[in-house]
Amino acid sequence: MSTRISALDAATVTGKGKELLDGIQKGLGKTPNIFKTMAHSPAVLQAYLGFSGALKEGVLSAKLRERIALAVGQENNCGYCLAAHSAIGKGAGLQDAEIESARNGKAQDAKEAAILKFAVSIVKNRGNVSDAELTAVRAAGANEAELVEVVANVGLNIFTNYFNHVADPVIDFPAAAPLAVRV
């Protein structure tokens, strides 16, 4: 399969790129192609890892961050991110039905459903959400810290979606299941 920007061979990368890829390998037990492709610019890979790592310390749970990633990936039609976050979401405890619901911007929990709807609106409207949408997500229980982190998680996932659209790395996660119903 041909890619548009090649993934580096992790065994031959040197310097800061090697240090970052070795850390990913150690943490995940594998080095996904997206990271081997980002490693062409260690600054880009380090920026992604820093942003992602900082958000892991935030108020949103791992499951909710994965739900946001799935909703954004679906909205942006990113096959790599859908595959990766379906697998990572399972690792975070999401069931198949929850993954499919998240891809549709939905969740059983009313607050999480409102957050996913808000996240999808951010993508669709390029950040230009309405006052009514902010009022609705707040009414569902989202606080200011959560709202700020939703925006940050959407931004992080838009970056990886667009990166994958441009680079087209080989998907090295199990393919995401087709949606039974797109709502």
C-alpha distance (Angstrom), angle and dihedral (degrees) to the residues before:
residue distance angle dihedral
M1 . . .
S2 3.77 . .
T3 3.77 122.6 .
R4 3.79 128.5 -161.5
I5 3.83 94.9 -133.9
S6 3.78 115.2 25.1
A7 3.76 125.4 -120.8
L8 3.78 111.4 -122.7
D9 3.78 120.3 -120.8
A10 3.80 101.4 -106.6
A11 3.80 89.8 -149.0
T12 3.82 92.8 61.7
V13 3.81 101.3 38.8
T14 3.80 113.9 111.3
G15 3.80 138.4 -165.9
K16 3.80 122.2 10.0
G17 3.81 92.0 -10.3
K18 3.80 90.9 57.9
E19 3.79 91.5 47.0
L20 3.82 91.1 52.6
L21 3.80 95.0 43.9
D22 3.81 91.3 47.4
G23 3.81 88.9 53.1
I24 3.80 91.0 50.8
Q25 3.81 91.3 48.5
K26 3.79 90.4 50.1
G27 3.81 93.7 47.5
L28 3.80 99.5 41.6
G29 3.78 102.1 25.8
K30 3.81 87.7 -124.3
T31 3.78 138.7 52.0
P32 3.81 108.9 -126.5
N33 3.79 118.0 -141.9
I34 3.81 92.7 -117.0
F35 3.82 88.9 64.6
K36 3.80 93.9 43.4
T37 3.81 86.6 53.7
M38 3.80 94.7 45.8
A39 3.81 87.6 51.0
H40 3.81 89.5 77.7
S41 3.81 80.5 84.1
P42 3.78 110.8 32.7
A43 3.81 86.5 -167.0
V44 3.83 90.2 62.1
L45 3.79 93.5 45.8
Q46 3.80 91.7 46.7
A47 3.81 91.0 48.2
Y48 3.81 91.5 51.3
L49 3.80 92.9 46.8
G50 3.80 91.9 46.7
F51 3.80 94.0 49.5
S52 3.79 93.0 44.3
G53 3.79 92.4 45.4
A54 3.79 92.7 49.5
L55 3.81 91.4 52.0
K56 3.81 90.0 53.0
E57 3.82 85.9 64.5
G58 3.80 92.3 53.2
V59 3.78 132.4 96.6
L60 3.81 97.9 -93.4
S61 3.80 115.3 93.6
A62 3.80 121.8 -119.3
K63 3.80 89.2 -111.6
L64 3.80 92.6 53.4
R65 3.80 92.5 46.0
E66 3.80 88.4 52.7
R67 3.80 91.0 48.1
I68 3.81 89.3 52.8
A69 3.82 90.5 48.2
L70 3.81 90.1 51.6
A71 3.81 93.6 47.8
V72 3.81 92.2 48.1
G73 3.81 93.0 43.6
Q74 3.80 90.5 51.4
E75 3.79 92.7 47.2
N76 3.82 89.8 50.3
N77 3.82 93.3 41.2
C78 3.80 93.7 -126.2
G79 3.79 108.5 165.5
Y80 3.81 93.6 -173.8
C81 3.81 93.4 52.9
L82 3.80 92.8 43.5
A83 3.80 90.1 53.5
A84 3.80 93.7 43.9
H85 3.81 96.3 45.2
S86 3.80 93.3 43.6
A87 3.82 87.5 57.7
I88 3.81 94.6 40.3
G89 3.82 90.2 44.6
K90 3.80 90.0 55.0
G91 3.78 88.3 50.5
A92 3.81 88.5 52.4
G93 3.81 90.0 53.3
L94 3.81 103.5 -94.6
Q95 3.78 116.5 145.5
D96 3.83 122.3 -137.7
A97 3.81 92.0 -102.3
E98 3.82 90.7 51.2
I99 3.80 90.6 50.6
E100 3.79 91.3 51.4
S101 3.81 91.4 46.6
A102 3.81 91.0 50.1
R103 3.81 90.8 50.7
N104 3.80 85.9 55.8
G105 3.81 90.6 49.3
K106 3.78 92.7 -109.0
A107 3.81 139.3 117.0
Q108 3.81 136.3 175.9
D109 3.81 93.2 -121.9
A110 3.82 109.8 79.4
K111 3.80 94.7 -138.9
E112 3.79 93.7 47.9
A113 3.81 90.2 45.7
A114 3.81 89.7 53.9
I115 3.81 91.0 48.0
L116 3.81 91.9 51.0
K117 3.79 91.7 47.4
F118 3.81 88.2 50.7
A119 3.82 91.8 48.3
V120 3.80 91.7 51.5
S121 3.80 89.8 48.7
I122 3.80 90.2 52.8
V123 3.81 88.9 55.8
K124 3.80 96.1 43.0
N125 3.79 93.6 46.0
R126 3.82 97.1 38.1
G127 3.78 90.3 -119.0
N128 3.79 95.3 -48.1
V129 3.80 97.3 122.1
S130 3.76 120.7 166.2
D131 3.79 128.7 -113.6
A132 3.80 87.0 -114.8
E133 3.82 91.1 58.0
L134 3.80 91.4 50.9
T135 3.79 90.1 47.9
A136 3.81 91.0 50.4
V137 3.81 95.8 50.4
R138 3.80 90.6 45.8
A139 3.81 90.4 48.9
A140 3.81 87.9 54.8
G141 3.81 88.3 58.7
A142 3.82 105.6 -92.9
N143 3.79 112.8 145.9
E144 3.79 128.9 -152.8
A145 3.83 94.8 -93.3
E146 3.80 90.7 51.5
L147 3.81 92.3 48.4
V148 3.79 91.9 50.6
E149 3.80 90.9 48.8
V150 3.81 92.4 47.8
V151 3.81 88.4 57.4
A152 3.81 90.5 47.4
N153 3.82 93.0 48.5
V154 3.80 91.2 48.3
G155 3.80 89.5 50.5
L156 3.80 93.0 48.9
N157 3.79 91.2 49.7
I158 3.79 93.8 46.2
F159 3.81 86.8 55.3
T160 3.80 93.0 53.6
N161 3.82 92.4 42.1
Y162 3.79 91.9 52.6
F163 3.79 92.2 41.3
N164 3.80 89.2 55.2
H165 3.80 92.8 46.1
V166 3.81 89.8 54.6
A167 3.83 99.7 38.0
D168 3.82 98.1 33.4
P169 3.81 95.8 -156.7
V170 3.78 118.9 -164.9
I171 3.81 106.8 -93.2
D172 3.78 106.4 -114.8
F173 3.79 98.3 -179.9
P174 3.82 126.1 77.2
A175 3.80 108.3 -79.5
A176 3.78 115.5 -97.3
A177 3.77 112.7 -106.0
P178 3.79 114.7 -105.4
L179 3.79 111.9 -101.6
A180 3.80 112.2 -100.8
V181 3.79 89.4 -150.1
R182 3.80 129.0 6.2
V183 3.78 109.9 -148.8
